[in-house]
Protein backbone atom coordinates (compact mmCIF):
# COMPACT_ATOMS: atom_id res chain seq x y z
CA UNK A 1 0.00 0.00 0.00
CA UNK A 2 2.83 2.40 0.85
CA UNK A 3 4.40 1.99 -2.58
CA UNK A 4 1.16 2.37 -4.51
CA UNK A 5 -0.38 5.12 -2.38
CA UNK A 6 2.72 7.15 -1.47
CA UNK A 7 6.05 6.35 -3.16
CA UNK A 8 4.79 6.06 -6.75
CA UNK A 9 2.43 9.07 -6.76
CA UNK A 10 5.02 11.26 -5.02
CA UNK A 11 7.66 10.33 -7.62
CA UNK A 12 5.34 11.29 -10.46
CA UNK A 13 4.20 14.53 -8.77
CA UNK A 14 7.48 15.77 -7.32
CA UNK A 15 10.05 14.35 -9.74
CA UNK A 16 8.04 13.94 -12.94
CA UNK A 17 8.95 10.30 -13.54
CA UNK A 18 7.67 6.87 -12.61
CA UNK A 19 9.15 4.93 -9.71
CA UNK A 20 10.48 1.65 -11.11
CA UNK A 21 12.69 0.28 -8.34
CA UNK A 22 13.27 0.49 -4.62
CA UNK A 23 16.83 -0.23 -3.52
CA UNK A 24 17.09 -1.91 -0.15
CA UNK A 25 19.71 -3.24 2.23
CA UNK A 26 17.72 -6.29 3.16
CA UNK A 27 15.08 -7.60 5.46
CA UNK A 28 16.28 -10.76 7.19
CA UNK A 29 19.36 -10.82 9.40
CA UNK A 30 19.25 -12.97 12.51
CA UNK A 31 20.66 -10.58 15.10
CA UNK A 32 19.92 -8.37 18.07
CA UNK A 33 19.31 -4.63 17.75
CA UNK A 34 22.61 -2.98 16.69
CA UNK A 35 24.23 -6.44 17.10
CA UNK A 36 24.56 -5.83 20.83
CA UNK A 37 24.57 -9.05 22.92
CA UNK A 38 22.35 -7.53 25.65
CA UNK A 39 19.83 -5.97 23.24
CA UNK A 40 16.45 -7.40 22.30
CA UNK A 41 15.95 -9.33 19.08
CA UNK A 42 15.87 -7.05 16.04
CA UNK A 43 12.85 -6.92 13.74
CA UNK A 44 15.27 -8.07 11.06
CA UNK A 45 15.75 -11.35 12.94
CA UNK A 46 12.16 -12.25 12.06
CA UNK A 47 12.04 -10.41 8.70
CA UNK A 48 9.58 -7.87 10.10
CA UNK A 49 11.54 -4.88 8.79
CA UNK A 50 12.98 -3.60 5.54
CA UNK A 51 15.85 -1.14 5.22
CA UNK A 52 15.28 1.09 2.17
CA UNK A 53 18.32 2.87 0.76
CA UNK A 54 16.89 4.61 -2.29
CA UNK A 55 14.48 4.93 -5.17
CA UNK A 56 15.12 4.59 -8.90
CA UNK A 57 12.98 6.34 -11.51
CA UNK A 58 12.17 5.54 -15.13
CA UNK A 59 14.18 8.53 -16.37
CA UNK A 60 17.34 7.14 -14.75
CA UNK A 61 17.23 9.34 -11.66
CA UNK A 62 18.48 7.73 -8.45
CA UNK A 63 17.38 9.25 -5.17
CA UNK A 64 19.27 7.84 -2.21
CA UNK A 65 18.44 8.38 1.43
CA UNK A 66 22.06 9.27 2.19
CA UNK A 67 22.32 12.10 -0.34
CA UNK A 68 18.66 13.01 -0.79
CA UNK A 69 17.97 13.62 2.89
CA UNK A 70 20.30 16.63 2.82
CA UNK A 71 19.34 17.96 -0.61
CA UNK A 72 16.78 20.61 -1.38
CA UNK A 73 14.22 20.51 -4.18
CA UNK A 74 13.18 18.28 -5.81
CA UNK A 75 15.00 15.15 -4.59
CA UNK A 76 15.25 16.25 -0.97
CA UNK A 77 11.58 17.16 -0.86
CA UNK A 78 10.70 13.76 -2.33
CA UNK A 79 12.83 11.70 0.06
CA UNK A 80 11.62 13.60 3.14
CA UNK A 81 7.97 13.36 2.00
CA UNK A 82 8.35 9.62 1.46
CA UNK A 83 9.67 9.20 4.98
CA UNK A 84 7.07 11.48 6.59
CA UNK A 85 4.22 9.71 4.81
CA UNK A 86 5.56 6.24 5.67
CA UNK A 87 4.63 6.62 9.32
CA UNK A 88 0.96 5.56 9.09
CA UNK A 89 1.89 2.48 7.04
CA UNK A 90 4.44 0.94 9.39
CA UNK A 91 4.62 0.23 13.10
CA UNK A 92 7.86 2.17 13.14
CA UNK A 93 9.75 4.30 10.67
CA UNK A 94 13.30 5.29 11.51
CA UNK A 95 15.35 7.66 9.37
CA UNK A 96 18.56 9.70 9.24
CA UNK A 97 17.52 12.17 11.94
CA UNK A 98 17.12 9.36 14.49
CA UNK A 99 20.80 8.34 14.69
CA UNK A 100 23.96 7.84 12.65
CA UNK A 101 23.18 4.15 12.11
CA UNK A 102 20.25 5.19 9.90
CA UNK A 103 22.07 7.91 7.91
CA UNK A 104 21.86 5.93 4.66
CA UNK A 105 18.49 4.20 4.90
CA UNK A 106 14.95 4.15 6.19
CA UNK A 107 14.06 1.34 8.57
CA UNK A 108 10.43 0.38 7.98
CA UNK A 109 9.35 -2.03 10.71
CA UNK A 110 6.14 -3.84 11.50
CA UNK A 111 6.36 -3.93 15.31
CA UNK A 112 4.95 -1.22 17.49
CA UNK A 113 2.57 1.56 16.64
CA UNK A 114 3.34 5.10 15.62
CA UNK A 115 7.09 5.34 16.28
CA UNK A 116 8.28 7.73 13.58
CA UNK A 117 11.65 9.42 13.92
N, CA, C and O atoms as CSV, one atom per row, in Angstrom:
chain,resi,resn,atom,element,x,y,z
A,1,UNK,N,N,0.824,-1.194,0.000
A,1,UNK,CA,C,0.000,0.000,0.000
A,1,UNK,C,C,0.868,1.258,0.000
A,1,UNK,O,O,0.564,2.227,-0.695
A,2,UNK,N,N,1.949,1.238,0.781
A,2,UNK,CA,C,2.829,2.400,0.854
A,2,UNK,C,C,3.405,2.747,-0.524
A,2,UNK,O,O,3.473,3.919,-0.894
A,3,UNK,N,N,3.809,1.747,-1.264
A,3,UNK,CA,C,4.400,1.989,-2.580
A,3,UNK,C,C,3.368,2.570,-3.542
A,3,UNK,O,O,3.632,3.554,-4.233
A,4,UNK,N,N,2.196,1.951,-3.577
A,4,UNK,CA,C,1.156,2.371,-4.513
A,4,UNK,C,C,0.525,3.701,-4.120
A,4,UNK,O,O,0.223,4.524,-4.984
A,5,UNK,N,N,0.323,3.917,-2.827
A,5,UNK,CA,C,-0.380,5.121,-2.384
A,5,UNK,C,C,0.530,6.308,-2.071
A,5,UNK,O,O,0.065,7.447,-2.026
A,6,UNK,N,N,1.819,6.054,-1.855
A,6,UNK,CA,C,2.720,7.148,-1.475
A,6,UNK,C,C,3.921,7.266,-2.418
A,6,UNK,O,O,4.069,8.271,-3.113
A,7,UNK,N,N,4.772,6.248,-2.442
A,7,UNK,CA,C,6.048,6.353,-3.158
A,7,UNK,C,C,5.879,6.610,-4.656
A,7,UNK,O,O,6.555,7.474,-5.215
A,8,UNK,N,N,4.988,5.869,-5.306
A,8,UNK,CA,C,4.786,6.065,-6.748
A,8,UNK,C,C,4.130,7.407,-7.075
A,8,UNK,O,O,4.642,8.128,-7.932
A,9,UNK,N,N,3.030,7.768,-6.434
A,9,UNK,CA,C,2.426,9.067,-6.763
A,9,UNK,C,C,3.342,10.258,-6.456
A,9,UNK,O,O,3.353,11.238,-7.201
A,10,UNK,N,N,4.102,10.177,-5.369
A,10,UNK,CA,C,5.020,11.262,-5.025
A,10,UNK,C,C,6.130,11.400,-6.067
A,10,UNK,O,O,6.538,12.515,-6.392
A,11,UNK,N,N,6.617,10.276,-6.590
A,11,UNK,CA,C,7.658,10.325,-7.623
A,11,UNK,C,C,7.137,11.035,-8.864
A,11,UNK,O,O,7.819,11.886,-9.435
A,12,UNK,N,N,5.946,10.685,-9.271
A,12,UNK,CA,C,5.344,11.293,-10.459
A,12,UNK,C,C,5.101,12.787,-10.224
A,12,UNK,O,O,5.427,13.608,-11.081
A,13,UNK,N,N,4.537,13.138,-9.079
A,13,UNK,CA,C,4.196,14.534,-8.775
A,13,UNK,C,C,5.436,15.394,-8.549
A,13,UNK,O,O,5.561,16.469,-9.136
A,14,UNK,N,N,6.343,14.931,-7.711
A,14,UNK,CA,C,7.480,15.769,-7.321
A,14,UNK,C,C,8.672,15.690,-8.267
A,14,UNK,O,O,9.408,16.665,-8.419
A,15,UNK,N,N,8.870,14.525,-8.910
A,15,UNK,CA,C,10.053,14.349,-9.741
A,15,UNK,C,C,9.739,14.166,-11.214
A,15,UNK,O,O,10.647,14.157,-12.045
A,16,UNK,N,N,8.460,14.020,-11.549
A,16,UNK,CA,C,8.044,13.938,-12.943
A,16,UNK,C,C,8.415,12.666,-13.661
A,16,UNK,O,O,8.524,12.659,-14.888
A,17,UNK,N,N,8.612,11.580,-12.922
A,17,UNK,CA,C,8.952,10.298,-13.536
A,17,UNK,C,C,8.381,9.170,-12.692
A,17,UNK,O,O,8.087,9.346,-11.510
A,18,UNK,N,N,8.229,8.016,-13.314
A,18,UNK,CA,C,7.671,6.866,-12.608
A,18,UNK,C,C,8.712,6.158,-11.754
A,18,UNK,O,O,9.861,5.999,-12.168
A,19,UNK,N,N,8.313,5.740,-10.576
A,19,UNK,CA,C,9.153,4.925,-9.708
A,19,UNK,C,C,9.181,3.511,-10.274
A,19,UNK,O,O,8.134,2.895,-10.474
A,20,UNK,N,N,10.387,2.998,-10.532
A,20,UNK,CA,C,10.484,1.654,-11.114
A,20,UNK,C,C,11.219,0.668,-10.207
A,20,UNK,O,O,11.154,-0.542,-10.423
A,21,UNK,N,N,11.921,1.186,-9.188
A,21,UNK,CA,C,12.689,0.281,-8.337
A,21,UNK,C,C,12.935,0.912,-6.972
A,21,UNK,O,O,13.143,2.119,-6.850
A,22,UNK,N,N,12.906,0.068,-5.961
A,22,UNK,CA,C,13.273,0.486,-4.615
A,22,UNK,C,C,14.517,-0.298,-4.231
A,22,UNK,O,O,14.507,-1.529,-4.214
A,23,UNK,N,N,15.584,0.421,-3.923
A,23,UNK,CA,C,16.831,-0.228,-3.519
A,23,UNK,C,C,16.803,-0.420,-2.010
A,23,UNK,O,O,16.481,0.499,-1.257
A,24,UNK,N,N,17.145,-1.626,-1.582
A,24,UNK,CA,C,17.089,-1.911,-0.146
A,24,UNK,C,C,18.359,-2.598,0.316
A,24,UNK,O,O,19.144,-3.103,-0.487
A,25,UNK,N,N,18.541,-2.606,1.614
A,25,UNK,CA,C,19.709,-3.235,2.227
A,25,UNK,C,C,19.368,-4.584,2.823
A,25,UNK,O,O,20.227,-5.249,3.402
A,26,UNK,N,N,18.129,-4.986,2.686
A,26,UNK,CA,C,17.717,-6.294,3.156
A,26,UNK,C,C,16.638,-6.257,4.206
A,26,UNK,O,O,16.269,-5.206,4.731
A,27,UNK,N,N,16.151,-7.437,4.490
A,27,UNK,CA,C,15.085,-7.603,5.464
A,27,UNK,C,C,15.511,-8.552,6.574
A,27,UNK,O,O,15.435,-8.210,7.754
A,28,UNK,N,N,15.958,-9.741,6.195
A,28,UNK,CA,C,16.279,-10.764,7.188
A,28,UNK,C,C,17.751,-10.761,7.557
A,28,UNK,O,O,18.624,-10.844,6.693
A,29,UNK,N,N,18.011,-10.665,8.842
A,29,UNK,CA,C,19.359,-10.820,9.397
A,29,UNK,C,C,19.173,-11.234,10.848
A,29,UNK,O,O,18.742,-10.426,11.671
A,30,UNK,N,N,19.487,-12.456,11.164
A,30,UNK,CA,C,19.253,-12.967,12.513
A,30,UNK,C,C,20.260,-12.344,13.484
A,30,UNK,O,O,21.412,-12.769,13.576
A,31,UNK,N,N,19.783,-11.318,14.206
A,31,UNK,CA,C,20.660,-10.577,15.099
A,31,UNK,C,C,19.845,-9.789,16.113
A,31,UNK,O,O,18.628,-9.653,15.987
A,32,UNK,N,N,20.532,-9.280,17.109
A,32,UNK,CA,C,19.921,-8.366,18.073
A,32,UNK,C,C,20.001,-6.941,17.527
A,32,UNK,O,O,20.718,-6.684,16.559
A,33,UNK,N,N,19.272,-6.022,18.142
A,33,UNK,CA,C,19.315,-4.629,17.746
A,33,UNK,C,C,20.753,-4.127,17.854
A,33,UNK,O,O,21.407,-4.297,18.883
A,34,UNK,N,N,21.237,-3.504,16.772
A,34,UNK,CA,C,22.609,-2.983,16.685
A,34,UNK,C,C,23.662,-4.055,16.979
A,34,UNK,O,O,24.796,-3.723,17.326
A,35,UNK,N,N,23.309,-5.318,16.849
A,35,UNK,CA,C,24.227,-6.442,17.095
A,35,UNK,C,C,24.784,-6.466,18.516
A,35,UNK,O,O,25.840,-7.051,18.754
A,36,UNK,N,N,24.103,-5.852,19.438
A,36,UNK,CA,C,24.557,-5.835,20.831
A,36,UNK,C,C,24.064,-7.092,21.539
A,36,UNK,O,O,22.882,-7.422,21.442
A,37,UNK,N,N,24.937,-7.798,22.245
A,37,UNK,CA,C,24.565,-9.049,22.919
A,37,UNK,C,C,23.432,-8.882,23.930
A,37,UNK,O,O,22.616,-9.790,24.091
A,38,UNK,N,N,23.369,-7.744,24.608
A,38,UNK,CA,C,22.354,-7.530,25.647
A,38,UNK,C,C,21.041,-6.946,25.104
A,38,UNK,O,O,20.069,-6.819,25.849
A,39,UNK,N,N,21.007,-6.597,23.832
A,39,UNK,CA,C,19.825,-5.972,23.242
A,39,UNK,C,C,18.755,-7.005,22.901
A,39,UNK,O,O,19.023,-8.203,22.823
A,40,UNK,N,N,17.546,-6.512,22.704
A,40,UNK,CA,C,16.454,-7.397,22.298
A,40,UNK,C,C,16.623,-7.805,20.842
A,40,UNK,O,O,17.406,-7.203,20.107
A,41,UNK,N,N,15.898,-8.812,20.438
A,41,UNK,CA,C,15.945,-9.326,19.078
A,41,UNK,C,C,15.469,-8.244,18.103
A,41,UNK,O,O,14.429,-7.622,18.317
A,42,UNK,N,N,16.218,-8.033,17.061
A,42,UNK,CA,C,15.874,-7.050,16.038
A,42,UNK,C,C,14.662,-7.509,15.233
A,42,UNK,O,O,14.401,-8.708,15.131
A,43,UNK,N,N,13.936,-6.576,14.673
A,43,UNK,CA,C,12.853,-6.917,13.744
A,43,UNK,C,C,13.408,-7.651,12.524
A,43,UNK,O,O,12.704,-8.445,11.900
A,44,UNK,N,N,14.646,-7.389,12.194
A,44,UNK,CA,C,15.270,-8.075,11.061
A,44,UNK,C,C,15.463,-9.570,11.336
A,44,UNK,O,O,15.520,-10.369,10.402
A,45,UNK,N,N,15.560,-9.942,12.586
A,45,UNK,CA,C,15.752,-11.354,12.936
A,45,UNK,C,C,14.536,-12.190,12.571
A,45,UNK,O,O,14.643,-13.405,12.404
A,46,UNK,N,N,13.391,-11.553,12.446
A,46,UNK,CA,C,12.162,-12.251,12.063
A,46,UNK,C,C,11.600,-11.722,10.744
A,46,UNK,O,O,10.441,-11.971,10.412
A,47,UNK,N,N,12.425,-10.994,9.997
A,47,UNK,CA,C,12.045,-10.414,8.700
A,47,UNK,C,C,10.801,-9.536,8.805
A,47,UNK,O,O,9.947,-9.538,7.918
A,48,UNK,N,N,10.712,-8.790,9.900
A,48,UNK,CA,C,9.583,-7.872,10.096
A,48,UNK,C,C,9.981,-6.424,9.836
A,48,UNK,O,O,9.300,-5.498,10.277
A,49,UNK,N,N,11.090,-6.232,9.116
A,49,UNK,CA,C,11.540,-4.880,8.788
A,49,UNK,C,C,12.280,-4.911,7.458
A,49,UNK,O,O,12.849,-5.928,7.061
A,50,UNK,N,N,12.256,-3.776,6.791
A,50,UNK,CA,C,12.975,-3.605,5.536
A,50,UNK,C,C,13.751,-2.300,5.618
A,50,UNK,O,O,13.199,-1.271,6.007
A,51,UNK,N,N,15.022,-2.337,5.256
A,51,UNK,CA,C,15.852,-1.137,5.217
A,51,UNK,C,C,15.930,-0.649,3.775
A,51,UNK,O,O,16.505,-1.316,2.914
A,52,UNK,N,N,15.347,0.521,3.520
A,52,UNK,CA,C,15.276,1.088,2.175
A,52,UNK,C,C,16.355,2.150,2.009
A,52,UNK,O,O,16.426,3.106,2.781
A,53,UNK,N,N,17.195,1.970,0.990
A,53,UNK,CA,C,18.318,2.873,0.760
A,53,UNK,C,C,18.054,3.920,-0.315
A,53,UNK,O,O,18.687,4.976,-0.314
A,54,UNK,N,N,17.131,3.643,-1.230
A,54,UNK,CA,C,16.890,4.609,-2.289
A,54,UNK,C,C,15.799,4.202,-3.246
A,54,UNK,O,O,15.196,3.135,-3.128
A,55,UNK,N,N,15.563,5.087,-4.203
A,55,UNK,CA,C,14.483,4.927,-5.172
A,55,UNK,C,C,15.026,5.234,-6.562
A,55,UNK,O,O,15.751,6.210,-6.753
A,56,UNK,N,N,14.668,4.395,-7.531
A,56,UNK,CA,C,15.117,4.589,-8.904
A,56,UNK,C,C,13.908,4.897,-9.780
A,56,UNK,O,O,12.862,4.257,-9.668
A,57,UNK,N,N,14.072,5.889,-10.654
A,57,UNK,CA,C,12.983,6.340,-11.508
A,57,UNK,C,C,13.198,5.940,-12.958
A,57,UNK,O,O,14.318,5.626,-13.363
A,58,UNK,N,N,12.137,5.953,-13.729
A,58,UNK,CA,C,12.174,5.535,-15.133
A,58,UNK,C,C,13.116,6.392,-15.965
A,58,UNK,O,O,13.680,5.906,-16.945
A,59,UNK,N,N,13.300,7.655,-15.599
A,59,UNK,CA,C,14.182,8.535,-16.371
A,59,UNK,C,C,15.655,8.378,-16.000
A,59,UNK,O,O,16.501,9.129,-16.485
A,60,UNK,N,N,15.965,7.405,-15.140
A,60,UNK,CA,C,17.340,7.144,-14.747
A,60,UNK,C,C,17.774,7.830,-13.464
A,60,UNK,O,O,18.891,7.613,-12.994
A,61,UNK,N,N,16.915,8.644,-12.899
A,61,UNK,CA,C,17.234,9.336,-11.658
A,61,UNK,C,C,17.305,8.352,-10.498
A,61,UNK,O,O,16.430,7.501,-10.337
A,62,UNK,N,N,18.351,8.478,-9.697
A,62,UNK,CA,C,18.481,7.728,-8.450
A,62,UNK,C,C,18.372,8.721,-7.304
A,62,UNK,O,O,19.062,9.741,-7.283
A,63,UNK,N,N,17.509,8.417,-6.361
A,63,UNK,CA,C,17.378,9.250,-5.169
A,63,UNK,C,C,17.721,8.362,-3.983
A,63,UNK,O,O,16.972,7.445,-3.645
A,64,UNK,N,N,18.861,8.640,-3.351
A,64,UNK,CA,C,19.265,7.841,-2.210
A,64,UNK,C,C,18.922,8.561,-0.916
A,64,UNK,O,O,18.854,9.789,-0.874
A,65,UNK,N,N,18.711,7.795,0.122
A,65,UNK,CA,C,18.435,8.380,1.431
A,65,UNK,C,C,19.650,9.176,1.891
A,65,UNK,O,O,19.505,10.288,2.398
A,66,UNK,N,N,20.840,8.620,1.719
A,66,UNK,CA,C,22.057,9.265,2.194
A,66,UNK,C,C,22.241,10.665,1.612
A,66,UNK,O,O,22.486,11.617,2.353
A,67,UNK,N,N,22.124,10.794,0.303
A,67,UNK,CA,C,22.321,12.099,-0.342
A,67,UNK,C,C,21.034,12.929,-0.353
A,67,UNK,O,O,21.065,14.134,-0.101
A,68,UNK,N,N,19.927,12.290,-0.640
A,68,UNK,CA,C,18.659,13.005,-0.791
A,68,UNK,C,C,18.172,13.678,0.476
A,68,UNK,O,O,17.550,14.739,0.416
A,69,UNK,N,N,18.447,13.074,1.623
A,69,UNK,CA,C,17.973,13.617,2.892
A,69,UNK,C,C,18.478,15.039,3.117
A,69,UNK,O,O,17.798,15.856,3.738
A,70,UNK,N,N,19.679,15.330,2.607
A,70,UNK,CA,C,20.305,16.634,2.822
A,70,UNK,C,C,20.072,17.609,1.673
A,70,UNK,O,O,20.355,18.800,1.802
A,71,UNK,N,N,19.561,17.111,0.556
A,71,UNK,CA,C,19.337,17.960,-0.613
A,71,UNK,C,C,18.076,18.800,-0.457
A,71,UNK,O,O,17.232,18.546,0.402
A,72,UNK,N,N,17.981,19.802,-1.311
A,72,UNK,CA,C,16.776,20.613,-1.375
A,72,UNK,C,C,15.889,20.064,-2.486
A,72,UNK,O,O,15.887,18.859,-2.739
A,73,UNK,N,N,15.148,20.921,-3.138
A,73,UNK,CA,C,14.217,20.506,-4.180
A,73,UNK,C,C,14.962,19.932,-5.363
A,73,UNK,O,O,16.103,20.328,-5.600
A,74,UNK,N,N,14.388,19.038,-6.102
A,74,UNK,CA,C,13.177,18.284,-5.805
A,74,UNK,C,C,13.458,16.972,-5.064
A,74,UNK,O,O,12.576,16.434,-4.395
A,75,UNK,N,N,14.689,16.459,-5.186
A,75,UNK,CA,C,15.001,15.149,-4.593
A,75,UNK,C,C,14.856,15.147,-3.077
A,75,UNK,O,O,14.296,14.212,-2.506
A,76,UNK,N,N,15.353,16.177,-2.433
A,76,UNK,CA,C,15.250,16.253,-0.971
A,76,UNK,C,C,13.812,16.303,-0.507
A,76,UNK,O,O,13.438,15.648,0.465
A,77,UNK,N,N,13.004,17.086,-1.210
A,77,UNK,CA,C,11.584,17.159,-0.861
A,77,UNK,C,C,10.925,15.793,-1.009
A,77,UNK,O,O,10.118,15.386,-0.173
A,78,UNK,N,N,11.282,15.087,-2.087
A,78,UNK,CA,C,10.704,13.761,-2.328
A,78,UNK,C,C,11.087,12.790,-1.216
A,78,UNK,O,O,10.220,12.126,-0.647
A,79,UNK,N,N,12.372,12.703,-0.905
A,79,UNK,CA,C,12.827,11.699,0.062
A,79,UNK,C,C,12.265,11.988,1.452
A,79,UNK,O,O,11.913,11.060,2.181
A,80,UNK,N,N,12.178,13.253,1.821
A,80,UNK,CA,C,11.617,13.601,3.137
A,80,UNK,C,C,10.103,13.373,3.173
A,80,UNK,O,O,9.566,12.965,4.203
A,81,UNK,N,N,9.418,13.630,2.067
A,81,UNK,CA,C,7.972,13.362,2.004
A,81,UNK,C,C,7.697,11.866,2.102
A,81,UNK,O,O,6.771,11.439,2.792
A,82,UNK,N,N,8.504,11.078,1.408
A,82,UNK,CA,C,8.346,9.623,1.462
A,82,UNK,C,C,8.473,9.141,2.904
A,82,UNK,O,O,7.662,8.342,3.373
A,83,UNK,N,N,9.485,9.629,3.596
A,83,UNK,CA,C,9.667,9.204,4.984
A,83,UNK,C,C,8.500,9.665,5.857
A,83,UNK,O,O,7.929,8.867,6.601
A,84,UNK,N,N,8.152,10.920,5.771
A,84,UNK,CA,C,7.067,11.478,6.592
A,84,UNK,C,C,5.758,10.709,6.374
A,84,UNK,O,O,5.031,10.419,7.324
A,85,UNK,N,N,5.475,10.391,5.128
A,85,UNK,CA,C,4.220,9.711,4.805
A,85,UNK,C,C,4.287,8.204,5.044
A,85,UNK,O,O,3.269,7.523,4.930
A,86,UNK,N,N,5.452,7.676,5.370
A,86,UNK,CA,C,5.562,6.242,5.670
A,86,UNK,C,C,4.990,5.906,7.037
A,86,UNK,O,O,4.574,4.772,7.276
A,87,UNK,N,N,4.968,6.867,7.918
A,87,UNK,CA,C,4.626,6.616,9.323
A,87,UNK,C,C,3.288,5.907,9.541
A,87,UNK,O,O,3.235,4.986,10.356
A,88,UNK,N,N,2.228,6.281,8.870
A,88,UNK,CA,C,0.963,5.560,9.093
A,88,UNK,C,C,0.936,4.129,8.537
A,88,UNK,O,O,0.055,3.345,8.890
A,89,UNK,N,N,1.883,3.793,7.686
A,89,UNK,CA,C,1.888,2.485,7.038
A,89,UNK,C,C,2.678,1.427,7.808
A,89,UNK,O,O,2.482,0.229,7.599
A,90,UNK,N,N,3.559,1.863,8.685
A,90,UNK,CA,C,4.436,0.941,9.387
A,90,UNK,C,C,4.320,1.142,10.890
A,90,UNK,O,O,3.957,2.224,11.352
A,91,UNK,N,N,4.625,0.114,11.642
A,91,UNK,CA,C,4.617,0.231,13.099
A,91,UNK,C,C,5.699,1.167,13.584
A,91,UNK,O,O,5.551,1.827,14.613
A,92,UNK,N,N,6.797,1.221,12.830
A,92,UNK,CA,C,7.856,2.166,13.144
A,92,UNK,C,C,8.613,2.525,11.882
A,92,UNK,O,O,8.886,1.672,11.038
A,93,UNK,N,N,8.943,3.784,11.766
A,93,UNK,CA,C,9.747,4.303,10.670
A,93,UNK,C,C,10.902,5.069,11.297
A,93,UNK,O,O,10.699,6.008,12.067
A,94,UNK,N,N,12.113,4.654,10.956
A,94,UNK,CA,C,13.303,5.292,11.514
A,94,UNK,C,C,14.152,5.797,10.358
A,94,UNK,O,O,14.415,5.064,9.404
A,95,UNK,N,N,14.581,7.059,10.445
A,95,UNK,CA,C,15.351,7.663,9.370
A,95,UNK,C,C,16.627,8.323,9.840
A,95,UNK,O,O,17.036,8.149,10.988
A,96,UNK,N,N,17.259,9.080,8.957
A,96,UNK,CA,C,18.558,9.695,9.242
A,96,UNK,C,C,18.592,10.626,10.452
A,96,UNK,O,O,19.642,10.754,11.082
A,97,UNK,N,N,17.510,11.264,10.790
A,97,UNK,CA,C,17.516,12.166,11.943
A,97,UNK,C,C,17.487,11.416,13.273
A,97,UNK,O,O,17.727,12.016,14.321
A,98,UNK,N,N,17.200,10.121,13.247
A,98,UNK,CA,C,17.124,9.356,14.486
A,98,UNK,C,C,18.514,9.099,15.074
A,98,UNK,O,O,18.766,9.381,16.246
A,99,UNK,N,N,19.415,8.560,14.239
A,99,UNK,CA,C,20.795,8.340,14.688
A,99,UNK,C,C,21.694,8.056,13.485
A,99,UNK,O,O,21.216,7.861,12.368
A,100,UNK,N,N,22.984,8.037,13.731
A,100,UNK,CA,C,23.958,7.841,12.655
A,100,UNK,C,C,23.821,6.483,11.975
A,100,UNK,O,O,24.151,6.349,10.797
A,101,UNK,N,N,23.344,5.484,12.695
A,101,UNK,CA,C,23.184,4.147,12.112
A,101,UNK,C,C,22.162,4.129,10.974
A,101,UNK,O,O,22.170,3.216,10.148
A,102,UNK,N,N,21.288,5.127,10.927
A,102,UNK,CA,C,20.253,5.188,9.896
A,102,UNK,C,C,20.500,6.333,8.905
A,102,UNK,O,O,19.566,6.789,8.245
A,103,UNK,N,N,21.738,6.794,8.798
A,103,UNK,CA,C,22.068,7.909,7.907
A,103,UNK,C,C,21.839,7.574,6.437
A,103,UNK,O,O,21.557,8.467,5.638
A,104,UNK,N,N,21.955,6.305,6.074
A,104,UNK,CA,C,21.861,5.935,4.662
A,104,UNK,C,C,20.626,5.120,4.298
A,104,UNK,O,O,20.522,4.615,3.180
A,105,UNK,N,N,19.690,4.990,5.234
A,105,UNK,CA,C,18.492,4.204,4.904
A,105,UNK,C,C,17.322,4.521,5.827
A,105,UNK,O,O,17.478,5.097,6.904
A,106,UNK,N,N,16.153,4.123,5.362
A,106,UNK,CA,C,14.946,4.154,6.189
A,106,UNK,C,C,14.712,2.743,6.698
A,106,UNK,O,O,14.766,1.783,5.930
A,107,UNK,N,N,14.457,2.619,7.972
A,107,UNK,CA,C,14.063,1.342,8.567
A,107,UNK,C,C,12.550,1.364,8.673
A,107,UNK,O,O,11.990,2.152,9.435
A,108,UNK,N,N,11.885,0.507,7.918
A,108,UNK,CA,C,10.430,0.378,7.980
A,108,UNK,C,C,10.119,-0.938,8.682
A,108,UNK,O,O,10.336,-2.014,8.124
A,109,UNK,N,N,9.612,-0.849,9.905
A,109,UNK,CA,C,9.349,-2.028,10.711
A,109,UNK,C,C,7.873,-2.245,10.962
A,109,UNK,O,O,7.065,-1.322,10.860
A,110,UNK,N,N,7.535,-3.475,11.292
A,110,UNK,CA,C,6.136,-3.841,11.505
A,110,UNK,C,C,5.731,-3.867,12.970
A,110,UNK,O,O,4.537,-3.863,13.271
A,111,UNK,N,N,6.693,-3.894,13.891
A,111,UNK,CA,C,6.356,-3.934,15.307
A,111,UNK,C,C,6.034,-2.543,15.819
A,111,UNK,O,O,6.482,-1.539,15.266
A,112,UNK,N,N,5.261,-2.505,16.869
A,112,UNK,CA,C,4.948,-1.221,17.488
A,112,UNK,C,C,3.870,-0.469,16.743
A,112,UNK,O,O,3.322,-0.935,15.744
A,113,UNK,N,N,3.584,0.709,17.263
A,113,UNK,CA,C,2.567,1.558,16.645
A,113,UNK,C,C,3.014,3.010,16.752
A,113,UNK,O,O,3.233,3.515,17.853
A,114,UNK,N,N,3.146,3.670,15.633
A,114,UNK,CA,C,3.345,5.103,15.616
A,114,UNK,C,C,4.711,5.642,15.968
A,114,UNK,O,O,4.832,6.844,16.202
A,115,UNK,N,N,5.755,4.820,16.021
A,115,UNK,CA,C,7.091,5.344,16.283
A,115,UNK,C,C,7.650,5.839,14.964
A,115,UNK,O,O,7.896,5.047,14.055
A,116,UNK,N,N,7.850,7.133,14.854
A,116,UNK,CA,C,8.280,7.733,13.581
A,116,UNK,C,C,9.318,8.805,13.879
A,116,UNK,O,O,8.985,9.911,14.304
A,117,UNK,N,N,10.570,8.461,13.650
A,117,UNK,CA,C,11.653,9.423,13.922
A,117,UNK,C,C,12.724,9.336,12.878
A,117,UNK,O,O,13.711,10.069,12.943
